[in-house]
Amino acid sequence: MDASPEKALAGAIAGQLAAGLPQDEAVAHFIRSTYGALAADELAALVADRDDPQAASLVELLLFPGETVARALEPVLAAAGLDAAGQERLIAALGASVDQAVAVLPDGTRLALALDADDLARFVARLAPTRTLPREAAAIINERFGAAAALDLAVAARQTGPDWSPGAASFFATLAGRLPAETPQSKAALAYALRFLAGLAPRALPVPALIARHGRLVAQLRRARQQEQAFSESNFETLAMTGNRLPYLHAPDIAREMALAEAAIVAATGRPAPDTTASCLDMGAVEDMDGLFAALEDQPG
């Protein structure tokens, strides 16, 4: 590892593993519900037995970088900006110098975890060192929305965002530069864009795909409102007995996502999302194809 940022990253990760990986209450609840109320020495003996499948599952859970670790390591991860080859060099460097980590439970209990090469490779993969927020977008966000928002979105990009293609990077930088900095919704729209890009097919174009997604949300919201009306006049059991198959559609969640998609579309294109919903036209009665074509020609627009 010749590059100084890579060396700094390896040192930071090794230091974090030694200082401790903070665990949240959900992990503590899992331990209590699965293994009972174990004393600290009993819990230490459990995680030391890697031949026990239950112990191996617990160690797998404990070796997950949570939000605190992700935020602490983000500056050095961003500075290193590793590609796939750099990630492999990082794993090799850690394997040569690190053989143990510490997990810190909410009550302060510290558990030593022996690490092998596979453990280190999984931990590094979970840090997603190759999924760094593109520098142009990061600089724009820092300038327009502030350092705190820049850190939040950099961590979100690494945890849930896309593997950056030039098209995705350009689209996201455009949003970062055009969304109104004074509007609280803009940061949420950027976070939404990260999730949207992460689910995009490799060769799909972001803007047409986002417009199509917005159209589907419009249709879902309409159906959700119709369901609300149906439930206000009846109940789920009666509707099911009469043959209605109602998928779960939560109108507030759909409306919230639709607003974020709309904000991103306006920022990217300069105009609201087009109406992609189908419309019904009364063209009268027609007897053949010639009559249908004539009726279509008579429609406005």
C-alpha positions in Angstrom: 0.0 0.0 0.0 2.1 2.8 -1.3 -0.4 5.6 -1.3 -0.6 7.6 1.9 -4.5 7.7 1.9 -4.6 3.9 1.7 -2.1 3.6 4.6 -4.2 6.1 6.6 -7.3 4.1 5.9 -5.8 0.8 7.0 -4.5 2.4 10.2 -7.9 3.9 10.9 -9.8 0.6 10.4 -7.2 -1.2 12.6 -7.6 1.4 15.2 -11.4 1.2 15.1 -11.4 -2.6 15.5 -9.1 -2.3 18.5 -11.0 0.6 20.1 -14.3 -1.3 19.7 -17.3 -1.6 17.5 -20.3 -0.1 19.3 -23.3 -2.4 19.4 -26.9 -1.0 19.7 -29.7 -2.2 21.9 -31.1 -4.3 19.1 -28.0 -6.5 19.2 -28.2 -6.7 23.0 -31.9 -7.8 22.8 -30.9 -10.5 20.2 -28.3 -11.9 22.6 -30.7 -11.9 25.5 -33.6 -13.5 23.6 -31.3 -16.1 21.9 -28.8 -17.1 24.6 -30.4 -15.8 27.8 -28.9 -13.6 30.5 -25.2 -14.6 30.1 -22.5 -13.2 32.3 -19.7 -11.4 30.6 -17.3 -14.3 30.9 -19.9 -16.7 29.6 -20.6 -14.5 26.6 -16.9 -14.2 26.0 -16.5 -18.0 26.0 -19.4 -18.3 23.6 -18.0 -15.9 20.9 -14.6 -17.6 21.3 -16.0 -21.0 20.1 -16.1 -20.4 16.4 -16.9 -24.0 15.8 -20.3 -23.4 17.4 -22.7 -22.4 14.6 -24.6 -20.1 17.0 -21.4 -18.4 18.1 -20.4 -17.9 14.4 -23.7 -16.2 13.7 -23.3 -14.0 16.7 -19.8 -13.0 15.7 -21.1 -12.3 12.2 -23.6 -9.9 13.8 -21.1 -8.2 16.0 -18.7 -7.6 13.1 -21.0 -5.2 11.4 -19.9 -1.5 11.1 -22.8 0.5 12.5 -23.6 4.2 12.0 -21.1 5.4 14.5 -18.2 3.5 12.8 -19.4 4.4 9.4 -19.4 8.1 10.2 -16.0 7.9 12.0 -14.3 6.2 9.0 -16.0 8.1 6.2 -13.4 10.9 5.9 -10.5 8.4 5.5 -12.6 6.2 3.2 -13.4 9.2 1.0 -9.8 10.3 1.0 -8.6 6.9 -0.1 -11.2 6.5 -2.8 -10.4 2.9 -3.4 -11.2 0.9 -6.5 -11.6 -2.9 -6.5 -7.9 -3.5 -6.6 -7.4 -1.0 -3.8 -9.9 -2.9 -1.7 -8.0 -6.1 -2.1 -4.7 -4.4 -1.1 -6.5 -3.0 2.0 -7.7 -6.5 3.0 -4.2 -7.9 2.6 -2.7 -5.1 4.7 -5.2 -5.6 7.5 -4.7 -9.3 7.4 -1.0 -8.8 8.0 -1.5 -6.6 11.0 -4.9 -7.3 12.6 -6.1 -10.6 14.2 -8.6 -9.3 16.7 -11.5 -6.9 17.1 -13.5 -5.7 20.1 -17.3 -5.5 20.3 -18.7 -3.1 22.9 -22.2 -3.8 24.1 -24.5 -1.0 25.4 -23.8 -1.9 29.0 -20.1 -1.5 28.4 -19.2 -5.2 28.2 -16.2 -5.6 25.8 -16.0 -8.8 23.8 -12.7 -9.8 22.1 -13.3 -11.4 18.7 -10.6 -13.4 17.0 -10.5 -12.5 13.3 -9.4 -14.6 10.3 -8.9 -13.5 6.7 -12.6 -14.1 5.8 -13.8 -12.0 8.7 -11.6 -9.1 7.6 -12.7 -9.4 4.0 -16.4 -9.3 5.0 -15.8 -6.3 7.3 -14.1 -4.3 4.6 -16.8 -5.2 2.1 -19.4 -4.0 4.5 -17.6 -0.6 4.7 -18.0 -0.4 0.9 -14.7 1.4 0.3 -15.3 1.5 -3.5 -18.7 3.2 -3.2 -17.3 6.7 -2.5 -19.6 9.6 -3.3 -18.1 11.3 -6.4 -15.9 14.2 -5.6 -17.8 16.7 -7.7 -21.1 15.9 -6.0 -19.4 15.8 -2.6 -17.9 19.3 -3.1 -21.2 20.8 -4.3 -23.1 19.3 -1.3 -20.5 20.6 1.1 -20.6 24.1 -0.4 -24.4 24.4 -0.8 -25.8 22.3 2.2 -22.9 22.3 4.7 -20.4 19.8 6.1 -23.0 18.0 8.3 -25.2 17.3 5.3 -22.2 16.3 3.2 -21.2 13.7 5.8 -24.7 12.3 6.1 -25.1 11.9 2.3 -21.5 10.5 1.9 -22.3 7.8 4.5 -25.7 7.1 2.9 -24.1 6.8 -0.5 -21.6 4.3 0.9 -24.3 2.3 2.8 -27.2 2.3 0.3 -26.1 4.2 -2.8 -25.1 3.0 -6.2 -21.9 1.7 -7.7 -21.2 4.9 -9.5 -21.3 5.0 -13.3 -20.5 8.3 -15.1 -24.2 8.8 -15.9 -25.3 8.3 -12.3 -22.5 10.6 -11.0 -23.5 13.3 -13.5 -27.2 13.0 -12.6 -26.5 13.2 -8.9 -24.2 16.1 -9.2 -26.8 17.9 -11.2 -29.4 17.4 -8.5 -26.9 18.6 -5.8 -26.3 21.8 -7.8 -29.9 22.6 -8.6 -32.0 21.5 -5.6 -32.8 24.6 -3.5 -30.3 24.8 -0.7 -32.8 26.6 1.6 -35.5 23.9 1.3 -35.3 21.2 4.0 -36.8 18.7 1.6 -33.7 18.9 -0.7 -31.5 16.8 1.5 -34.2 14.2 1.7 -34.5 14.3 -2.1 -30.8 13.7 -2.5 -31.0 10.7 -0.1 -33.9 9.4 -2.1 -31.9 9.8 -5.3 -29.2 7.7 -3.9 -31.6 4.9 -3.1 -33.2 5.2 -6.5 -29.9 5.1 -8.3 -28.9 2.0 -6.3 -31.9 0.1 -7.7 -31.5 1.3 -11.3 -30.7 -1.3 -14.0 -27.1 -0.9 -15.1 -27.8 0.7 -18.5 -31.0 2.6 -17.6 -31.0 6.4 -17.9 -31.8 8.1 -14.6 -34.2 10.8 -15.8 -36.6 8.6 -17.9 -36.5 5.9 -15.2 -37.3 8.5 -12.5 -40.2 9.9 -14.5 -41.5 6.4 -15.0 -41.2 5.7 -11.3 -43.1 8.9 -10.6 -45.9 7.8 -13.0 -46.2 4.5 -11.1 -46.4 6.4 -7.8 -49.2 8.5 -9.1 -51.1 5.4 -10.0 -50.4 3.8 -6.7 -51.5 6.9 -4.8 -54.8 6.9 -6.7 -55.3 3.3 -5.9 -54.5 3.9 -2.2 -57.0 6.7 -2.1 -59.6 4.4 -3.6 -58.8 1.8 -1.0 -59.2 4.4 1.8 -62.6 5.2 0.4 -63.5 1.5 0.2 -62.4 0.9 3.8 -64.4 3.8 5.0 -67.5 2.3 3.5 -66.8 -1.4 4.4 -64.0 -3.5 6.0 -61.2 -5.6 4.8 -62.9 -8.9 5.6 -66.1 -8.0 3.7 -64.1 -6.7 0.7 -62.0 -9.9 0.6 -65.1 -12.1 0.8 -66.5 -10.3 -2.2 -63.4 -11.0 -4.3 -61.5 -7.8 -3.8 -57.7 -8.4 -3.6 -56.3 -5.3 -2.0 -52.5 -5.0 -1.9 -51.0 -3.0 1.0 -50.8 0.6 -0.2 -50.0 3.3 2.4 -51.0 6.6 1.0 -48.8 8.9 3.2 -45.7 6.9 2.3 -46.5 6.9 -1.4 -47.2 10.6 -1.3 -43.9 11.3 0.5 -41.9 9.3 -2.1 -43.8 11.0 -4.9 -42.9 14.4 -3.6 -39.2 13.5 -3.4 -39.3 12.1 -6.9 -41.1 15.3 -8.1 -38.4 17.5 -6.5 -35.6 15.5 -8.2 -37.4 15.6 -11.6 -37.8 19.4 -11.3 -34.2 19.8 -10.4 -32.9 17.6 -13.2 -35.2 18.9 -16.0 -36.4 22.3 -14.9 -40.1 21.3 -15.2 -42.6 19.2 -13.3 -43.0 15.5 -14.0 -45.1 14.9 -17.1 -48.5 13.3 -16.7 -47.9 9.7 -17.8 -51.2 8.4 -16.6 -53.7 7.1 -19.2 -56.8 9.2 -19.9 -60.2 8.2 -21.2 -61.8 9.8 -24.2 -65.4 9.5 -25.3 -65.1 9.1 -29.0 -68.7 8.0 -29.5 -69.7 4.8 -31.3 -67.6 3.5 -34.2 -68.4 0.6 -36.5 -65.0 -0.1 -38.1 -61.3 0.9 -38.1 -62.0 3.8 -40.5 -64.5 5.2 -38.1 -62.0 4.8 -35.2 -59.3 6.7 -37.1 -61.8 9.4 -38.0 -62.8 9.7 -34.3 -59.2 9.9 -33.3 -58.5 12.7 -35.8 -61.4 14.7 -34.3 -59.9 14.7 -30.8 -58.2 17.9 -29.6 -54.4 18.1 -29.5 
